[in-house]
Amino acid sequence: MDNRFYFRQLLAGRDIAVGDPIARQMVNFVYLLGDRETGEAVAIDPAYDIPGLLEVLDADGMRLTGALATHYHPDHVGGSMMGHSIAGVAELLALSPVPIHVQEAEVPYVMKVTNCAESDLVAHTSGERVMVGQIPIELIHTPGHTPGSQCFLVNGCLVSGDTLFLEGCGRTDLPGGDPAALYDSLTHKLAKVPDDTVLFPGHLYSPEPSATMAETRRWNHVFTPTSEQEWLAMFGR
């Protein structure tokens, strides 16, 4: 499976959306993954530069068959943010009408932010799988940063959006944030993820762009508390 697994980690503002000052400030990662044998690929959190993403796929001999959203914030799915318009799934649908896979609790939020129709979105529950070619992507519902935040487990990789970074975790003081839910997501929902899995976060908030879950669990301070009470005292806000 490793030989046929296609994976690209693209940094907005550097690898795509070059010269976009908002992209450079937000340091979002956009991911492309797929099945080299079938040529099918999906984009995770397509934003900032949709033509650029499609050009990368075309240059790699891949074709887009779907997109997955970790959560509804505009820097991940497009929309208006701080008075700036960010390209995202709406622009993707205009150029390449593919299914947009979201966690069911996130559907109304994604619709509001992107102006997409409900028919554009495919709602999922935790544990479901999305196939890209013959490669399964497991969807793990990890609420806390937003109600419908989700992570994607595929071929020894965990794409975590803003649920978990190499250093720190997602904010819980934005609409839909829930500190207790995030603690449960980090300590229980993601407990099933093996230590040798490589974590790929939604932003470059650390010197390295990825690390194993073992390294993250060892060094990330969000795993220091030993109880929900301790965690909320440190990170609840």
N, CA, C and O of each residue as an XYZ file, in Angstrom:
948
protein
N       0.827     -1.206      0.000
C       0.000      0.000      0.000
C       0.862      1.257      0.000
O       0.480      2.267     -0.591
N       2.043      1.206      0.668
C       2.883      2.395      0.728
C       3.282      2.867     -0.660
O       3.344      4.072     -0.908
N       3.554      1.928     -1.579
C       4.003      2.300     -2.912
C       2.912      2.986     -3.723
O       3.199      3.832     -4.570
N       1.667      2.621     -3.465
C       0.588      3.217     -4.251
C      -0.025      4.434     -3.547
O      -0.838      5.143     -4.139
N       0.352      4.676     -2.309
C      -0.218      5.779     -1.541
C       0.411      7.099     -1.962
O       1.621      7.294     -1.845
N      -0.420      7.986     -2.447
C       0.005      9.321     -2.882
C      -0.291     10.311     -1.763
O      -1.402     10.341     -1.234
N       0.706     11.122     -1.400
C       0.534     12.049     -0.279
C       1.352     13.294     -0.515
O       2.557     13.224     -0.759
N       0.685     14.450     -0.442
C       1.376     15.736     -0.546
C       0.924     16.638      0.595
O      -0.273     16.806      0.829
N       1.885     17.214      1.300
C       1.625     18.219      2.326
C       2.062     19.562      1.747
O       3.249     19.788      1.516
N       1.094     20.452      1.516
C       1.379     21.724      0.868
C       1.146     22.867      1.851
O       0.102     22.926      2.501
N       2.105     23.766      1.961
C       1.992     24.908      2.859
C       1.482     26.113      2.078
O       2.148     26.597      1.162
N       0.293     26.594      2.448
C      -0.276     27.765      1.781
C       0.619     28.977      2.021
O       1.071     29.221      3.140
N       0.863     29.725      0.961
C       1.765     30.868      1.033
C       3.167     30.537      0.577
O       3.969     31.433      0.314
N       3.466     29.251      0.483
C       4.790     28.844      0.012
C       4.696     27.875     -1.159
O       5.276     28.118     -2.217
N       3.956     26.763     -0.968
C       3.834     25.764     -2.028
C       2.682     26.069     -2.979
O       2.741     25.749     -4.166
N       1.638     26.688     -2.444
C       0.518     27.195     -3.232
C       0.198     28.591     -2.706
O       0.705     28.991     -1.658
N      -0.642     29.334     -3.430
C      -0.986     30.698     -3.009
C       0.272     31.504     -2.708
O       0.316     32.269     -1.744
N       1.282     31.328     -3.533
C       2.550     32.029     -3.335
C       2.318     33.537     -3.474
O       1.733     33.997     -4.454
N       2.772     34.277     -2.508
C       2.597     35.722     -2.528
C       1.332     36.210     -1.864
O       1.131     37.419     -1.748
N       0.471     35.308     -1.424
C      -0.756     35.687     -0.728
C      -0.397     36.005      0.722
O       0.000     35.101      1.457
N      -0.523     37.261      1.158
C      -0.087     37.628      2.511
C      -0.921     36.956      3.604
O      -0.391     36.650      4.672
N      -2.213     36.722      3.362
C      -3.043     36.051      4.362
C      -2.616     34.597      4.496
O      -2.516     34.077      5.608
N      -2.364     33.940      3.375
C      -1.898     32.558      3.410
C      -0.570     32.451      4.148
O      -0.373     31.529      4.939
N       0.331     33.378      3.900
C       1.635     33.348      4.565
C       1.490     33.566      6.060
O       2.232     32.982      6.850
N       0.537     34.406      6.453
C       0.331     34.666      7.876
C      -0.315     33.486      8.577
O       0.055     33.160      9.705
N      -1.277     32.840      7.926
C      -2.047     31.778      8.562
C      -1.338     30.423      8.551
O      -1.696     29.543      9.334
N      -0.358     30.238      7.698
C       0.441     29.007      7.573
C      -0.417     27.731      7.648
O      -0.137     26.819      8.425
N      -1.448     27.699      6.833
C      -2.274     26.493      6.733
C      -1.602     25.436      5.889
O      -0.920     25.746      4.913
N      -1.798     24.181      6.269
C      -1.448     23.074      5.398
C      -2.685     22.619      4.633
O      -3.783     22.550      5.186
N      -2.493     22.314      3.368
C      -3.496     21.649      2.550
C      -2.902     20.311      2.141
O      -1.724     20.229      1.793
N      -3.716     19.264      2.182
C      -3.206     17.923      1.895
C      -3.872     17.330      0.661
O      -5.069     17.503      0.430
N      -3.063     16.627     -0.123
C      -3.552     15.847     -1.242
C      -3.141     14.409     -0.995
O      -1.973     14.137     -0.719
N      -4.081     13.490     -1.091
C      -3.733     12.084     -0.929
C      -4.582     11.240     -1.856
O      -5.703     11.601     -2.212
N      -4.015     10.098     -2.239
C      -4.740      9.288     -3.207
C      -4.097      7.949     -3.481
O      -3.215      7.494     -2.753
N      -4.562      7.331     -4.550
C      -4.151      5.997     -4.974
C      -3.458      6.136     -6.323
O      -4.103      6.416     -7.334
N      -2.151      5.943     -6.334
C      -1.389      6.125     -7.572
C      -1.826      5.153     -8.663
O      -1.757      5.488     -9.845
N      -2.273      3.959     -8.288
C      -2.639      2.971     -9.298
C      -3.907      3.362    -10.041
O      -4.029      3.100    -11.237
N      -4.850      3.985     -9.347
C      -6.086      4.405    -10.008
C      -6.039      5.857    -10.453
O      -6.850      6.289    -11.273
N      -5.085      6.612     -9.913
C      -4.978      8.020    -10.256
C      -5.972      8.908     -9.540
O      -6.063     10.097     -9.845
N      -6.719      8.362     -8.597
C      -7.725      9.143     -7.872
C      -7.094      9.806     -6.652
O      -6.210      9.245     -6.004
N      -7.574     11.026     -6.354
C      -7.032     11.778     -5.214
C      -8.129     12.617     -4.582
O      -9.114     12.974     -5.229
N      -7.936     12.926     -3.300
C      -8.818     13.846     -2.583
C      -7.974     14.953     -1.985
O      -6.783     14.779     -1.726
N      -8.608     16.091     -1.770
C      -7.958     17.220     -1.108
C      -8.538     17.381      0.285
O      -9.753     17.312      0.471
N      -7.677     17.592      1.254
C      -8.116     17.861      2.621
C      -7.921     19.344      2.912
O      -6.819     19.877      2.787
N      -9.011     19.999      3.304
C      -9.026     21.433      3.602
C      -8.510     22.274      2.434
O      -7.567     23.048      2.593
N      -9.131     22.119      1.259
C      -8.690     22.915      0.098
C      -9.052     24.385      0.274
O     -10.228     24.733      0.378
N      -8.048     25.237      0.306
C      -8.277     26.663      0.515
C      -7.139     27.472     -0.088
O      -6.056     26.952     -0.358
N      -7.410     28.763     -0.293
C      -6.468     29.777     -0.747
C      -6.207     29.754     -2.257
O      -6.299     30.792     -2.913
N      -5.886     28.592     -2.808
C      -5.439     28.547     -4.208
C      -5.950     27.272     -4.865
O      -5.215     26.293     -4.995
N      -7.203     27.291     -5.273
C      -7.801     26.092     -5.866
C      -7.172     25.747     -7.215
O      -6.853     24.579     -7.438
N      -6.976     26.706     -8.127
C      -6.288     26.350     -9.370
C      -4.896     25.766     -9.129
O      -4.471     24.840     -9.820
N      -4.193     26.319     -8.141
C      -2.868     25.798     -7.826
C      -2.908     24.354     -7.354
O      -2.044     23.559     -7.726
N      -3.901     24.001     -6.538
C      -4.044     22.616     -6.085
C      -4.295     21.686     -7.262
O      -3.696     20.615     -7.361
N      -5.185     22.104     -8.152
C      -5.500     21.265     -9.311
C      -4.296     21.126    -10.230
O      -4.109     20.083    -10.857
N      -3.477     22.173    -10.315
C      -2.264     22.093    -11.127
C      -1.267     21.096    -10.539
O      -0.610     20.360    -11.275
N      -1.158     21.074     -9.205
C      -0.266     20.100     -8.565
C      -0.719     18.682     -8.888
O       0.092     17.831     -9.253
N      -2.013     18.437     -8.752
C      -2.554     17.109     -9.056
C      -2.291     16.732    -10.510
O      -1.863     15.616    -10.804
N      -2.548     17.663    -11.408
C      -2.348     17.376    -12.836
C      -0.887     17.066    -13.132
O      -0.585     16.149    -13.896
N       0.014     17.826    -12.533
C       1.443     17.590    -12.754
C       1.871     16.233    -12.226
O       2.808     15.625    -12.744
N       1.173     15.752    -11.179
C       1.497     14.453    -10.591
C       0.740     13.308    -11.253
O       0.881     12.154    -10.847
N      -0.053     13.615    -12.260
C      -0.802     12.579    -12.955
C      -1.984     12.053    -12.161
O      -2.390     10.904    -12.334
N      -2.542     12.891    -11.285
C      -3.675     12.497    -10.460
C      -4.894     13.336    -10.822
O      -4.766     14.430    -11.371
N      -6.081     12.809    -10.508
C      -7.322     13.561    -10.743
C      -8.134     13.615     -9.460
O      -8.178     12.651     -8.696
N      -8.764     14.736     -9.238
C      -9.516     14.961     -8.011
C     -10.867     14.257     -8.075
O     -11.614     14.406     -9.042
N     -11.173     13.480     -7.022
C     -12.461     12.786     -6.951
C     -13.254     13.165     -5.710
O     -14.381     12.699     -5.539
N     -12.695     13.995     -4.844
C     -13.417     14.396     -3.643
C     -12.591     15.337     -2.800
O     -11.406     15.549     -3.059
N     -13.227     15.900     -1.784
C     -12.547     16.760     -0.822
C     -13.076     16.440      0.563
O     -14.229     16.039      0.719
N     -12.231     16.618      1.567
C     -12.602     16.383      2.956
C     -12.278     17.622      3.773
O     -11.233     18.246      3.591
N     -13.186     17.969      4.673
C     -12.988     19.141      5.521
C     -12.800     18.707      6.965
O     -13.594     17.932      7.500
N     -11.736     19.216      7.597
C     -11.551     18.919      9.016
C     -12.544     19.692      9.870
O     -13.029     19.182     10.880
N     -12.853     20.951      9.458
C     -13.823     21.772     10.194
C     -14.166     22.991      9.373
O     -13.607     23.195      8.295
N     -15.084     23.808      9.871
C     -15.722     24.838      9.058
C     -14.995     26.172      8.955
O     -15.448     27.028      8.195
N     -13.930     26.398      9.648
C     -13.308     27.721      9.652
C     -12.819     28.106      8.249
O     -12.320     27.258      7.509
N     -12.963     29.387      7.889
C     -12.681     29.810      6.521
C     -11.266     29.527      6.031
O     -11.058     29.321      4.835
N     -10.281     29.514      6.946
C      -8.926     29.215      6.491
C      -8.755     27.749      6.111
O      -7.691     27.348      5.637
N      -9.803     26.944      6.318
C      -9.758     25.524      5.936
C     -10.731     25.183      4.814
O     -10.469     24.274      4.026
N     -11.855     25.902      4.731
C     -12.841     25.589      3.693
C     -13.213     26.797      2.840
O     -14.030     26.677      1.927
N     -12.628     27.952      3.121
C     -12.944     29.154      2.376
C     -14.061     29.957      3.012
O     -14.789     29.465      3.874
N     -14.186     31.205      2.573
C     -15.191     32.113      3.104
C     -14.566     33.407      3.556
O     -13.407     33.688      3.249
N     -15.331     34.199      4.287
C     -14.865     35.503      4.739
C     -14.240     35.395      6.129
O     -14.822     34.808      7.041
N     -13.051     35.970      6.275
C     -12.357     35.941      7.562
C     -11.653     37.263      7.772
O     -10.778     37.638      6.992
N     -12.029     37.966      8.818
C     -11.412     39.241      9.175
C     -11.439     40.226      8.007
O     -10.490     40.979      7.788
N     -12.543     40.206      7.264
C     -12.706     41.116      6.139
C     -12.037     40.668      4.863
O     -12.086     41.380      3.861
N     -11.413     39.505      4.873
C     -10.742     38.975      3.689
C     -11.507     37.770      3.158
O     -12.029     36.967      3.931
N     -11.571     37.650      1.860
C     -12.240     36.518      1.225
C     -11.204     35.454      0.872
O     -10.230     35.726      0.171
N     -11.431     34.243      1.369
C     -10.515     33.130      1.116
C     -11.204     32.118      0.214
O     -12.325     31.691      0.490
N     -10.537     31.739     -0.855
C     -11.081     30.722     -1.753
C     -11.111     29.376     -1.048
O     -10.262     29.090     -0.203
N     -12.094     28.549     -1.398
C     -12.210     27.241     -0.749
C     -13.109     26.304     -1.513
O     -13.030     26.220     -2.739
N     -13.966     25.596     -0.798
C     -14.745     24.534     -1.436
C     -15.729     25.063     -2.469
O     -16.013     24.372     -3.447
N     -16.256     26.269     -2.281
C     -17.176     26.815     -3.283
C     -16.469     26.999     -4.621
O     -17.014     26.656     -5.670
N     -15.259     27.539     -4.581
C     -14.481     27.704     -5.805
C     -14.058     26.361     -6.374
O     -13.978     26.198     -7.591
N     -13.788     25.401     -5.503
C     -13.440     24.054     -5.960
C     -14.608     23.427     -6.710
O     -14.417     22.825     -7.767
N     -15.811     23.566     -6.171
C     -16.982     22.991     -6.825
C     -17.230     23.621     -8.189
O     -17.715     22.955     -9.104
N     -16.900     24.900     -8.329
C     -17.091     25.562     -9.616
C     -16.146     25.019    -10.682
O     -16.495     24.962    -11.861
N     -14.958     24.625    -10.265
C     -13.960     24.112    -11.203
C     -13.982     22.597    -11.334
O     -13.698     22.054    -12.401
N     -14.319     21.921    -10.247
C     -14.294     20.454    -10.227
C     -15.378     19.969     -9.274
O     -15.103     19.782     -8.089
N     -16.589     19.760     -9.750
C     -17.706     19.376     -8.869
C     -17.541     17.961     -8.318
O     -17.873     16.977     -8.979
N     -17.019     17.881     -7.084
C     -16.763     16.603     -6.425
C     -17.457     16.600     -5.065
O     -17.796     17.669     -4.559
N     -17.679     15.433     -4.458
C     -18.275     15.391     -3.116
C     -17.373     16.063     -2.090
O     -16.152     15.917     -2.126
N     -17.999     16.807     -1.168
C     -17.281     17.439     -0.060
C     -17.692     16.705      1.205
O     -18.843     16.806      1.628
N     -16.779     15.975      1.813
C     -17.076     15.116      2.948
C     -16.851     15.870      4.253
O     -15.753     16.363      4.510
N     -17.906     15.958      5.082
C     -17.825     16.658      6.358
C     -18.478     15.816      7.435
O     -19.279     14.929      7.140
N     -18.137     16.093      8.681
C     -18.787     15.420      9.798
C     -20.186     16.009      9.940
O     -20.367     17.210      9.739
N     -21.182     15.186     10.283
C     -22.575     15.624     10.218
C     -22.859     16.853     11.084
O     -23.680     17.687     10.704
N     -22.198     16.982     12.237
C     -22.434     18.141     13.096
C     -21.907     19.433     12.490
O     -22.281     20.523     12.922
N     -21.043     19.313     11.497
C     -20.416     20.490     10.894
C     -21.163     20.994      9.664
O     -20.856     22.074      9.159
N     -22.132     20.234      9.178
C     -22.822     20.590      7.936
C     -23.394     21.997      7.958
O     -23.104     22.761      7.038
N     -24.197     22.395      8.960
C     -24.760     23.754      8.927
C     -23.704     24.843      8.993
O     -23.883     25.913      8.411
N     -22.616     24.590      9.685
C     -21.547     25.582      9.792
C     -20.847     25.760      8.437
O     -20.598     26.885      8.005
N     -20.534     24.646      7.776
C     -19.880     24.720      6.466
C     -20.785     25.416      5.464
O     -20.317     26.226      4.664
N     -22.081     25.107      5.499
C     -23.026     25.758      4.596
C     -23.042     27.264      4.815
O     -23.039     28.028      3.850
N     -23.057     27.699      6.065
C     -23.126     29.123      6.374
C     -21.864     29.857      5.935
O     -21.939     30.953      5.380
N     -20.711     29.254      6.182
C     -19.435     29.921      5.896
C     -19.141     29.961      4.398
O     -18.618     30.953      3.890
N     -19.480     28.874      3.692
C     -19.093     28.758      2.282
C     -20.218     29.081      1.304
O     -19.969     29.272      0.114
N     -21.454     29.143      1.800
C     -22.639     29.303      0.942
C     -22.869     28.108      0.028
O     -23.569     28.221     -0.979
N     -22.291     26.977      0.368
C     -22.571     25.755     -0.381
C     -23.959     25.235     -0.011
O     -24.456     25.491      1.086
N     -24.570     24.512     -0.926
C     -25.861     23.885     -0.652
C     -25.644     22.586      0.113
O     -24.575     21.981      0.040
N     -26.666     22.168      0.842
C     -26.558     20.907      1.571
C     -26.292     19.739      0.632
O     -25.635     18.767      1.006
N     -26.804     19.840     -0.588
C     -26.604     18.772     -1.571
C     -25.152     18.670     -2.045
O     -24.758     17.663     -2.632
N     -24.358     19.714     -1.789
C     -22.938     19.677     -2.156
C     -22.114     18.875     -1.157
O     -20.990     18.467     -1.449
N     -22.689     18.652      0.035
C     -21.937     18.061      1.135
C     -22.391     16.627      1.397
O     -23.566     16.294      1.247
N     -21.438     15.789      1.791
C     -21.734     14.412      2.205
C     -21.453     14.337      3.701
O     -20.311     14.496      4.134
N     -22.508     14.093      4.495
C     -22.373     14.066      5.952
C     -21.964     12.679      6.421
O     -22.436     11.670      5.898
N     -21.077     12.639      7.419
C     -20.559     11.371      7.939
C     -20.637     11.339      9.458
O     -20.712     12.377     10.115
N     -20.618     10.129      9.999
C     -20.470      9.930     11.431
C     -19.093      9.332     11.700
O     -18.425      8.842     10.790
N     -18.684      9.380     12.955
C     -17.349      8.914     13.317
C     -17.188      7.434     13.012
O     -18.097      6.638     13.246
N     -16.032      7.077     12.490
C     -15.729      5.689     12.181
C     -16.024      5.309     10.753
O     -15.577      4.258     10.293
N     -16.766      6.134     10.034
C     -17.020      5.838      8.631
C     -15.738      5.994      7.821
O     -14.774      6.620      8.261
N     -15.755      5.409      6.630
C     -14.580      5.474      5.764
C     -14.944      6.071      4.416
O     -16.024      5.828      3.877
N     -14.032      6.845      3.895
C     -14.123      7.357      2.541
C     -13.015      6.684      1.739
O     -11.857      6.670      2.157
N     -13.372      6.134      0.602
C     -12.381      5.454     -0.230
C     -11.845      6.418     -1.275
O     -12.598      7.157     -1.909
N     -10.522      6.396     -1.441
C      -9.907      7.074     -2.571
C      -9.172      5.988     -3.336
O      -8.134      5.500     -2.888
N      -9.703      5.613     -4.477
C      -9.231      4.410     -5.136
C      -9.509      3.228     -4.237
O     -10.647      3.011     -3.820
N      -8.474      2.462     -3.934
C      -8.606      1.315     -3.036
C      -8.057      1.609     -1.639
O      -7.847      0.689     -0.849
N      -7.826      2.874     -1.337
C      -7.239      3.262     -0.046
C      -8.326      3.828      0.856
O      -8.982      4.805      0.494
N      -8.527      3.220      2.040
C      -9.562      3.719      2.955
C      -9.043      4.839      3.846
O      -7.922      4.789      4.351
N      -9.881      5.844      4.024
C      -9.595      6.953      4.933
C     -10.619      6.886      6.052
O     -11.815      7.042      5.805
N     -10.169      6.655      7.278
C     -11.091      6.581      8.412
C     -11.334      7.974      8.973
O     -10.393      8.738      9.190
N     -12.598      8.299      9.207
C     -12.995      9.591      9.741
C     -13.229      9.462     11.246
O     -14.044      8.649     11.684
N     -12.518     10.260     12.030
C     -12.633     10.228     13.488
C     -13.206     11.565     13.957
O     -12.572     12.606     13.786
N     -14.378     11.540     14.535
C     -15.013     12.764     15.028
C     -14.295     13.213     16.292
O     -14.253     12.480     17.280
N     -13.730     14.412     16.263
C     -12.957     14.928     17.397
C     -13.447     16.331     17.764
O     -12.741     17.311     17.531
N     -14.642     16.434     18.333
C     -15.179     17.760     18.674
C     -14.358     18.446     19.756
O     -13.602     17.817     20.496
N     -14.537     19.755     19.817
C     -13.833     20.548     20.823
C     -13.410     21.877     20.239
O     -13.801     22.932     20.739
N     -12.615     21.836     19.182
C     -12.272     23.072     18.470
C     -13.525     23.617     17.794
O     -13.798     24.816     17.844
N     -14.277     22.730     17.164
C     -15.615     23.014     16.639
C     -16.465     21.769     16.905
O     -15.917     20.709     17.210
N     -17.790     21.877     16.794
C     -18.637     20.714     17.087
C     -18.394     19.516     16.162
O     -18.511     18.366     16.583
N     -18.059     19.794     14.912
C     -17.889     18.701     13.954
C     -16.474     18.528     13.463
O     -16.261     18.000     12.371
N     -15.496     18.960     14.244
C     -14.104     18.725     13.849
C     -13.858     17.233     13.670
O     -14.375     16.411     14.426
N     -13.061     16.895     12.656
C     -12.734     15.492     12.439
C     -11.288     15.356     11.985
O     -10.724     16.259     11.368
N     -10.702     14.202     12.305
C      -9.353     13.854     11.883
C      -9.448     12.690     10.901
O     -10.448     11.972     10.876
N      -8.419     12.511     10.102
C      -8.420     11.470      9.083
C      -7.224     10.540      9.285
O      -6.072     10.974      9.286
N      -7.523      9.263      9.453
C      -6.494      8.248      9.669
C      -6.360      7.427      8.401
O      -7.315      6.786      7.960
N      -5.157      7.449      7.811
C      -4.964      6.758      6.539
C      -3.507      6.348      6.389
O      -2.606      7.180      6.492
N      -3.285      5.077      6.148
C      -1.964      4.559      5.788
C      -0.849      5.031      6.723
O       0.216      5.448      6.269
N      -1.103      4.963      8.030
C      -0.089      5.344      9.001
C       0.064      6.837      9.194
O       1.039      7.287      9.796
N      -0.886      7.614      8.691
C      -0.859      9.070      8.841
C      -2.134      9.529      9.531
O      -3.203      8.961      9.306
N      -2.030     10.542     10.358
C      -3.195     11.184     10.960
C      -3.174     12.651     10.560
O      -2.300     13.406     10.984
N      -4.142     13.051      9.740
C      -4.308     14.455      9.382
C      -5.308     15.032     10.369
O      -6.472     14.633     10.387
N      -4.853     15.978     11.195
C      -5.601     16.347     12.398
C      -6.285     17.702     12.347
O      -6.966     18.075     13.303
N      -6.126     18.455     11.255
C      -6.744     19.777     11.224
C      -6.278     20.616     12.403
O      -5.082     20.691     12.683
N      -7.231     21.253     13.103
C      -6.881     22.070     14.263
C      -7.193     21.365     15.581
O      -7.174     21.999     16.636
N      -7.477     20.078     15.537
C      -7.699     19.346     16.784
C      -6.405     19.219     17.572
O      -6.383     19.433     18.784
N      -5.322     18.869     16.875
C      -4.049     18.624     17.552
C      -2.916     19.112     16.676
O      -2.859     18.805     15.486
N      -2.016     19.873     17.272
C      -0.781     20.293     16.620
C       0.391     19.556     17.270
O       0.231     18.894     18.295
N       1.568     19.682     16.658
C       2.741     19.103     17.289
C       2.988     19.774     18.632
O       3.436     19.134     19.584
N       2.694     21.055     18.700
C       2.823     21.819     19.939
C       1.491     22.529     20.189
O       1.170     23.502     19.507
N       0.726     22.053     21.151
C      -0.556     22.666     21.461
C      -1.718     21.986     20.757
O      -1.571     20.920     20.159
N      -2.881     22.631     20.842
C      -4.101     22.100     20.235
C      -4.960     23.277     19.801
O      -4.582     24.432     19.997
N      -6.113     22.987     19.213
C      -6.975     24.035     18.711
C      -7.611     24.867     19.811
O      -7.792     24.401     20.936
N      -7.948     26.111     19.469
C      -8.628     27.006     20.403
C     -10.039     26.496     20.686
O     -10.642     25.792     19.876
N     -10.544     26.872     21.856
C     -11.920     26.499     22.207
C     -12.766     27.728     22.550
O     -13.873     27.597     23.072
N     -12.243     28.919     22.255
C     -12.966     30.139     22.589
C     -13.683     30.748     21.382
O     -14.177     31.872     21.462
N     -13.744     30.021     20.273
C     -14.473     30.462     19.097
C     -15.848     29.802     19.074
O     -16.055     28.826     19.795
N     -16.794     30.293     18.278
C     -18.142     29.709     18.259
C     -18.121     28.189     18.052
O     -17.518     27.685     17.105
N     -18.787     27.485     18.949
C     -18.837     26.026     18.879
C     -17.725     25.319     19.625
O     -17.708     24.090     19.691
N     -16.777     26.089     20.199
C     -15.683     25.473     20.942
C     -16.150     24.907     22.271
O     -17.079     25.429     22.887
N     -15.497     23.831     22.712
C     -15.893     23.152     23.952
C     -14.647     22.511     24.559
O     -14.201     21.469     24.079
N     -14.071     23.118     25.613
C     -12.835     22.581     26.197
C     -12.960     21.140     26.689
O     -12.051     20.337     26.476
N     -14.074     20.798     27.345
C     -14.237     19.440     27.857
C     -14.299     18.439     26.714
O     -13.736     17.348     26.810
N     -14.981     18.806     25.632
C     -15.066     17.924     24.475
C     -13.699     17.723     23.838
O     -13.376     16.621     23.394
N     -12.889     18.786     23.788
C     -11.557     18.652     23.203
C     -10.678     17.756     24.057
O      -9.905     16.959     23.525
N     -10.785     17.874     25.372
C     -10.024     16.972     26.244
C     -10.390     15.518     25.946
O      -9.512     14.661     25.843
N     -11.689     15.243     25.808
C     -12.132     13.882     25.510
C     -11.615     13.426     24.144
O     -11.217     12.272     23.981
N     -11.622     14.332     23.168
C     -11.131     13.971     21.839
C      -9.655     13.614     21.865
O      -9.233     12.638     21.245
N      -8.867     14.414     22.591
C      -7.420     14.192     22.632
C      -7.056     12.934     23.394
O      -6.155     12.197     22.991
N      -7.756     12.682     24.502
C      -7.346     11.589     25.392
C      -8.109     10.286     25.153
O      -7.645      9.218     25.550
N      -9.272     10.366     24.510
C     -10.057      9.157     24.278
C     -10.274      8.866     22.790
O      -9.982      7.766     22.322
N     -10.782      9.847     22.055
C     -11.053      9.613     20.628
C      -9.774      9.269     19.861
O      -9.784      8.410     18.979
N      -8.680      9.941     20.201
C      -7.423      9.699     19.488
C      -6.541      8.662     20.170
O      -5.431      8.391     19.711
N      -7.031      8.077     21.271
C      -6.238      7.056     21.964
C      -6.022      5.828     21.088
O      -5.046      5.101     21.273
N      -6.919      5.589     20.139
C      -6.824      4.434     19.251
C      -5.696      4.574     18.231
O      -5.299      3.590     17.606
N      -5.181      5.789     18.060
C      -4.159      6.038     17.040
C      -2.806      5.548     17.551
O      -2.345      6.017     18.592
N      -2.157      4.615     16.847
C      -0.890      4.053     17.337
C       0.220      5.093     17.438
O       0.202      6.111     16.747
N       1.177      4.820     18.304
C       2.291      5.741     18.522
C       3.138      5.965     17.272
O       3.718      7.038     17.105
N       3.218      4.958     16.386
C       4.067      5.111     15.207
C       3.357      5.832     14.063
O       3.955      6.046     13.008
N       2.109      6.204     14.249
C       1.396      7.005     13.264
C       2.024      8.392     13.190
O       2.405      8.960     14.213
N       2.130      8.937     11.977
C       2.724     10.263     11.803
C       1.619     11.315     11.790
O       0.668     11.228     11.013
N       1.761     12.308     12.663
C       0.788     13.384     12.790
C       1.095     14.491     11.785
O       2.217     14.990     11.710
N       0.071     14.864     11.014
C       0.165     15.972     10.072
C      -0.916     16.993     10.451
O      -2.100     16.737     10.230
N      -0.534     18.140     11.014
C      -1.501     19.107     11.548
C      -2.034     20.057     10.485
O      -1.618     20.020      9.327
N      -2.969     20.912     10.909
C      -3.589     21.865      9.996
C      -2.803     23.141      9.797
O      -3.083     23.896      8.866
N      -1.815     23.404     10.658
C      -1.002     24.620     10.552
C       0.449     24.291     10.893
O       0.729     23.329     11.608
N       1.348     25.088     10.379
C       2.763     24.971     10.729
C       3.022     25.845     11.951
O       3.519     26.965     11.842
N       2.674     25.305     13.114
C       2.850     26.030     14.372
C       4.053     25.510     15.154
O       4.166     25.771     16.351
N       4.934     24.794     14.510
C       6.113     24.230     15.160
C       7.242     24.191     14.143
O       6.991     24.314     12.944
N       8.489     24.021     14.598
C       9.599     24.002     13.647
C       9.480     22.888     12.609
O       9.880     23.070     11.459
N       8.935     21.740     13.005
C       8.808     20.611     12.098
C       7.370     20.510     11.585
O       6.439     20.867     12.307
N       7.171     20.032     10.357
C       5.821     19.931      9.797
C       5.072     18.669     10.194
O       3.871     18.562      9.948
N       5.760     17.717     10.802
C       5.113     16.467     11.202
C       5.951     15.788     12.278
O       7.124     16.111     12.460
N       5.340     14.845     12.988
C       6.026     14.066     14.019
C       5.191     12.833     14.307
O       3.997     12.801     14.006
N       5.812     11.822     14.887
C       5.034     10.655     15.275
C       4.121     11.005     16.444
O       4.363     11.964     17.178
N       3.076     10.215     16.599
C       2.196     10.418     17.743
C       2.935     10.159     19.044
O       2.634     10.790     20.057
N       3.895      9.243     19.038
C       4.682      8.987     20.252
C       5.442     10.246     20.670
O       5.452     10.616     21.843
N       6.084     10.902     19.687
C       6.811     12.132     19.994
C       5.850     13.229     20.457
O       6.145     13.973     21.393
N       4.715     13.315     19.800
C       3.744     14.348     20.154
C       3.199     14.128     21.560
O       3.090     15.068     22.347
N       2.859     12.881     21.870
C       2.337     12.582     23.210
C       3.397     12.816     24.286
O       3.070     13.129     25.430
N       4.646     12.666     23.918
C       5.719     12.852     24.893
C       6.006     14.323     25.146
O       6.235     14.721     26.288
N       5.996     15.148     24.083
C       6.488     16.513     24.212
C       5.395     17.576     24.222
O       5.624     18.681     24.715
N       4.218     17.271     23.692
C       3.166     18.283     23.636
C       2.564     18.476     25.023
O       2.125     17.512     25.650
N       2.541     19.714     25.503
C       2.093     19.992     26.867
C       0.610     19.715     27.084
O       0.168     19.641     28.230
N      -0.173     19.559     26.012
C      -1.602     19.280     26.209
C      -1.821     17.885     26.779
O      -2.908     17.581     27.271
N      -0.804     17.040     26.718
C      -0.924     15.693     27.273
C      -0.350     15.589     28.686
O      -0.309     14.498     29.255
N       0.088     16.703     29.253
C       0.650     16.691     30.600
C      -0.398     16.452     31.688
O      -0.137     15.658     32.591
N      -1.570     17.094     31.652
C      -2.571     16.875     32.702
C      -3.012     15.411     32.753
O      -3.069     14.728     31.731
N      -3.317     14.955     33.947
C      -3.712     13.558     34.136
C      -5.200     13.392     34.380
O      -5.667     12.276     34.605
N      -5.955     14.485     34.339
C      -7.399     14.408     34.528
C      -8.060     15.553     33.769
O      -7.412     16.536     33.410
N      -9.352     15.407     33.535
C     -10.088     16.481     32.866
C     -10.036     17.766     33.687
O      -9.918     18.859     33.132
N     -10.125     17.632     35.011
C     -10.092     18.812     35.868
C      -8.783     19.572     35.704
O      -8.780     20.799     35.602
N      -7.672     18.843     35.680
C      -6.377     19.487     35.494
C      -6.284     20.125     34.109
O      -5.761     21.228     33.944
N      -6.801     19.408     33.131
C      -6.720     19.911     31.748
C      -7.518     21.200     31.615
O      -7.039     22.167     31.022
N      -8.726     21.223     32.161
C      -9.557     22.412     32.063
C      -8.949     23.586     32.823
O      -9.103     24.736     32.412
N      -8.264     23.306     33.922
C      -7.606     24.378     34.674
C      -6.478     25.018     33.848
O      -6.189     26.207     33.991
N      -5.852     24.214     32.988
C      -4.754     24.716     32.179
C      -5.212     25.298     30.840
O      -4.691     26.318     30.389
N      -6.197     24.639     30.207
C      -6.537     24.997     28.835
C      -7.977     25.432     28.636
O      -8.307     25.953     27.571
N      -8.841     25.241     29.611
C     -10.236     25.642     29.474
C     -10.367     27.161     29.490
O      -9.841     27.827     30.382
N     -11.072     27.705     28.499
C     -11.212     29.162     28.418
C     -12.383     29.493     27.501
O     -12.685     30.667     27.286
